[in-house]
Amino acid sequence: DTEVTQTPKHLVMGMTNKKSLKCEQHMGHRAMYWYKQKAKKPPELMFVYSYEKLSINESVPSRFSPECPNSSLLNLHLHALQPEDSALYLCASNELAGGHQDTQYFGPGTRLTVL
Amino acid sequence: KNQVEQSPQSLIILEGKNCTLQCNYTVSPFSNLRWYKQDTGRGPVSLTIMTFSENTKSNGRYTATLDADTKQSSLHITASQLSDSASYICVVSFQRGKAAGNKLTFGGGTRVLVKP
């Protein structure tokens, strides 16, 4: 199984709502990532979890709150978002074996629209 | 500053024709270089991955090359199909240490449109 799944596929929320994005992988990968991607732009790294601990936060606003309940799951909690936060949110994972062949596998993404 | 630059930004080709996409990078220390294919609104899918010791890697009709001396890579698509219409992203990785995961530097992508 070389799949990263994300739910929901689409999400529309108001600026006062609280919602969560979910990501799951069963490849035994020990690193998981959240990226934000605007149209026609490359993905921008938001957070990295390695061994279920937050290892990198790329200065992301606190209205985005990541959570890693276990080694297979990664959540992104959203609260009081702004319209400019509308984007495709991608989850990725990789083995973290330390080898140069280590590849990040991406999920299909959640298309988020903030009204 | 680590950078990855791709050219051209966009490309239109006729079905059945070949094309080559370019990627130049200044990432250091270099770990590996990958080419991803991304359909609109979908997550990137890995096509090839090459370390500094590899010159070429193929995946079906996709062939990637790497020149670590000049820090250039190319992706060649042979006998293009309509389903090849997508963005192709060159991504260079360096390792921040085993506990910190890979740090990926993304190119801006080349949008390929294959016309019948």
Chai-1 contact restraints between the chains, C-beta under 6 A:
chainA,res_idxA,chainB,res_idxB,connection_type,confidence,min_distance_angstrom,max_distance_angstrom,comment,restraint_id
A,A31,B,G101,contact,1.0,0.0,6.0,A-B,restraint_1
A,P42,B,F106,contact,1.0,0.0,6.0,A-B,restraint_2
A,P42,B,G108,contact,1.0,0.0,6.0,A-B,restraint_3
A,P43,B,F106,contact,1.0,0.0,6.0,A-B,restraint_4
A,V48,B,G101,contact,1.0,0.0,6.0,A-B,restraint_5
A,S50,B,A99,contact,1.0,0.0,6.0,A-B,restraint_6
A,S50,B,G101,contact,1.0,0.0,6.0,A-B,restraint_7
A,S55,B,A100,contact,1.0,0.0,6.0,A-B,restraint_8
A,L90,B,G43,contact,1.0,0.0,6.0,A-B,restraint_9
A,G98,B,K98,contact,1.0,0.0,6.0,A-B,restraint_10
A,H100,B,S31,contact,1.0,0.0,6.0,A-B,restraint_11
A,H100,B,N32,contact,1.0,0.0,6.0,A-B,restraint_12
A,H100,B,T51,contact,1.0,0.0,6.0,A-B,restraint_13
A,T103,B,S46,contact,1.0,0.0,6.0,A-B,restraint_14
A,T103,B,I49,contact,1.0,0.0,6.0,A-B,restraint_15
A,F106,B,G43,contact,1.0,0.0,6.0,A-B,restraint_16
A,F106,B,P44,contact,1.0,0.0,6.0,A-B,restraint_17
A,G107,B,G43,contact,1.0,0.0,6.0,A-B,restraint_18
A,P108,B,R42,contact,1.0,0.0,6.0,A-B,restraint_19
A,P108,B,G43,contact,1.0,0.0,6.0,A-B,restraint_20
A,G109,B,G43,contact,1.0,0.0,6.0,A-B,restraint_21
